[in-house]
Amino acid sequence: MTAARLGLGRLELVPVLDGYFALDGGAMFGVVPKPLWEKVAPADARNRIRMAMRAWLVLGAGRPILIDAGAGDKLDAKAADIYGFDRERHLDHALAAAGLGAADIGLVVASHLHFDHAGGFTARDRDGRIVPRFPNARYSIRRGEYEDATHPHERNRASYFSDNYVPLVEAGVVDFVEADGEVAPGIRVRRTGGHTMHHHLVEIESEGRTAIFAADLLPTTAHLPLPYIMGYDLYPMDTLAFKRAFLREAVEREHLILFEHDPATAAGHLREVDGRLRVEPAM
């Protein structure tokens, strides 16, 4: 199986799936009533909706760059049941389809450190020790996000697991991001806040074209309407403010949006039709 690719100037963007999982639909759509959200995201018998864990590769900017890495395989059977993990095909399979292995990755960029984005940053070795999953990579993590992840509270501790990121710091492979800006040539991060205080999206630019890895600002194509904001967001009004401006920017500048959690649409452009936004799929 060969991986699908999107061209962006001189770069190639490759979706690499770490499988699927399921989260409570009510939590995924916040204050929006179920009769509205279930039209675009049908729920299972446990009220969960199916979502992808889709990391993205950036090729052509030096050594391969990976943005996020899914949940990985460290969670136990109880968590696997709660979250309905379907990882029959996972990140190793997806990397292999792109002609790569874990040792080929040169940089891993974290949007934030929740388990479904950062769980794949580390793995257990043959002796059961938790080590960096990508042995030749540097990891780019926003310092404020790391501080919050290592000092969780009652509202966020269910999403943060220290085994996903503390071993990276102990191994000396983390480059902390202090503010918005480039983390590699043509790759920059921009803080959105909202979902977590230091959540950021990743902008990829090449030859006048821009792709945006939106992470949990727009987890799925169903989250385009402004009120459709996750109950998981710690600062929902910050999400709303950034989202309102971002959607306008994405339409006007014709950004390519890379979706992390949408189970069907990996990427697309936003179009305004009769006053409403829709996604024109690119993949």
Secondary structure, 3 states (H helix, E strand, C coil): CCCCCEEECCEEEEEEEEEEEEEEHHHHHCCCCHHHHCCCCCCCCCCEEEEEEEEEEEECCCCCEEECCCCCCCCCHHHHHHCCCECCCCHHHHHHHCCCCHHHCCEEECCCCCHHHHHHHEEECCCCCEEECCCCCEEEEEHHHHHHHCCCCCCCCCCCCHHHCHHHHHCCCEEEECCCEEEECCEEEEECCCCCCCCEEEEEEECCEEEEECCCCCCCHHHCCCCCCCCCCCCHHHHHHHHHHHHHHHHHHCCEEECCCCCCCCEEEEEEECCEEEEEECC
